Amino acid sequence: MIPLVFHPIYSQLDLPVRHRFPTEKYQGIRNALATQGVTDDSFFRPTPVSPKDLCKVFNPQYVQQLLTGNLDAKAMRRIGFPWSAQLIQRSLTAVGGTVLSAELALEHGKALNLTGGYHHAFANYGSGFCLFNDLYLAALTMLKSPKIDKVLIFDCDVHQGDGTAKLAENHTQIYTVSIHAEKNFPYRKQHSDMDFNLLKGTQDSEYLDTVDSALYLAINTCQPDAVIYDAGVDIHINDDLGHLSISTEGVYQRDCMVFDICKRKGLPVAAVIGGGYQRNIKALVKVHLQLYKAAGVI
């Protein structure tokens, strides 16, 4: 059994009409997996990450102001959501889901969260639909294991993992790699341990060659004991915010490549679904399902 982490709250967020964040896709993935024979016993339900644990890692003032609704309007606009108690509970639970996935990956070899990839969140502010950086927290969680001395965060979302790069820049046990569109959000990039900038319109062959080279180079360079994989599908040709031209088959081949290389190297993998912004939720879910197909879930 491959552990899958899900909570209905992932899709429970009331947003303004035409808001860019596709909240429906998380429940859509859960439903699609069920129709393809994935049973309830494969799913683990996360608990919200505690404010106390957040304050150990991120700026306590930022954490408290955000949790209590006292963050100023400009900072909330940078995040991209209107504040609500529902937003906070959803975010805490989603982050808790990635942390749980990291724990389960160490136990089972791989685990997948049905949300996650909030890589634009910094220590003292949020950005780009990201309140708290779950990838960094998950890496810290893995490092608590006596078997884990170094974690690789391998980020294939189309947007650079700027928050993750900044948070981990002085942490010698966390190695960050970002493969992203060069001319895309965020405007001001941070320095990951390795950054691979792709031109607008990049297609499958060049993209897959880059992923293959980047992953082998990262593994050989940092010698990780575990991997956190952000499998963003906003690289897809039909994505509204991506600017790359990767096919659904290309997404599948990428995800297969990551799982296969990590398996050959004996590395546990905790995967999150990352970004994906097609307005057609059914089509978007189909692209996200490539991760579960590649992992052997379906």
Buried (B, 14 or more C-beta within 10 A) or exposed (E): EBBBBBBEBBBBBEBEEEBEEBBBBBBBBBEBBEEEEBEEEBBBEBEBBEBEBBBEBBBBEBBBBBBEEEBEEEBBEBBBBEBEEEBBBBBBBBBBBBBBBBBBBBEEBBBBBBBBBBBBBBBEBBBBBBBBBBBBBBBBBBBEBEEBBBBBBBBBBBBBBBBBBBBBEEBEBBBBBBBBBBEBBBEEBBEBBBBBBBEEEBEBEBBBEBBBEBBEEBBEEBEBBBBBBBBBBBBBBBBBBBBBBBBBEBBBBBBBBBBEBBEEBEBBBBBBBBBBBBEEBEEBBBBBBBBBBBBEBB
